[in-house]
Amino acid sequence: MKGKPELNNKQAVDSLSEVALREQIEKRAYHLWLAAGGRHGEDLRHWLQAEAEVLKAIKQDREERSLSAKPKLRPSPLLNESSPQ
């Protein structure tokens, strides 16, 4: 019996439950399998590709949310004034 594999990108999935993450990967792997013609014997390749795609999408989504949540910095009006020389 194999041990439970550890996630490579724990930061990207910390708020997702393991079940929800697994379901997303399963669905993507299934679609990859269908797109490849439903041939058997490439299940590991489809799973690993699906896992990478799902984790990447989660990470990108989090980065976008993080960027949109940060306040935008505006230059100070004092910096725009000419100082006497």
C-alpha positions in Angstrom: 0.0 0.0 0.0 1.4 3.3 -1.0 1.6 6.3 1.3 -0.5 9.4 0.8 1.3 11.6 -1.8 2.1 15.1 -0.6 1.0 18.1 -2.6 3.8 20.0 -4.3 2.2 23.4 -4.0 0.6 23.5 -0.6 0.2 27.2 -0.8 -2.0 27.0 -3.8 -4.5 24.5 -2.2 -4.6 25.4 1.4 -8.2 26.5 1.4 -9.5 23.8 -0.9 -10.4 20.5 0.7 -8.5 17.5 -0.5 -11.8 16.1 -1.8 -12.6 19.2 -3.9 -9.1 19.3 -5.2 -9.2 15.6 -6.2 -12.6 16.1 -7.9 -11.2 19.0 -10.0 -8.2 16.9 -11.0 -10.3 13.9 -11.8 -12.6 15.9 -14.1 -9.7 17.5 -15.9 -7.9 14.2 -16.3 -11.1 12.7 -17.7 -11.4 15.5 -20.3 -7.7 15.0 -21.2 -8.4 11.3 -21.7 -11.4 12.0 -23.9 -9.4 14.5 -26.0 -6.7 11.9 -26.5 -9.2 9.5 -28.0 -10.0 7.5 -24.8 -7.0 5.3 -25.2 -6.0 3.3 -22.2 -2.5 3.2 -20.8 -1.9 7.0 -20.5 -3.8 7.5 -17.2 -0.7 8.7 -15.2 0.2 11.2 -17.9 -3.3 12.6 -18.0 -3.5 12.7 -14.2 -0.2 14.5 -13.8 -1.1 17.0 -16.6 -4.5 17.6 -15.0 -2.9 18.1 -11.5 -0.4 20.6 -12.9 -3.1 22.6 -14.7 -5.5 22.7 -11.8 -2.8 23.8 -9.3 -1.5 26.4 -11.7 -5.1 27.8 -12.2 -5.6 27.9 -8.5 -2.4 29.7 -7.9 -3.1 32.2 -10.7 -6.6 32.9 -9.3 -5.1 33.5 -5.8 -2.5 35.9 -7.2 -5.1 37.8 -9.1 -7.3 38.1 -6.1 -4.4 39.2 -4.0 -3.4 41.9 -6.4 -7.0 43.2 -6.8 -7.4 43.3 -3.0 -4.3 45.5 -2.4 -4.9 49.2 -2.4 -3.5 51.1 -5.4 -0.8 53.5 -4.5 -1.2 57.1 -5.8 1.6 59.6 -5.8 1.4 62.2 -3.1 0.3 65.6 -4.2 3.2 67.1 -2.3 5.6 65.2 -4.6 4.1 66.9 -7.6 4.7 70.4 -6.4 7.9 72.2 -7.6 10.3 72.9 -4.9 12.1 76.3 -4.9 15.8 76.1 -6.0 
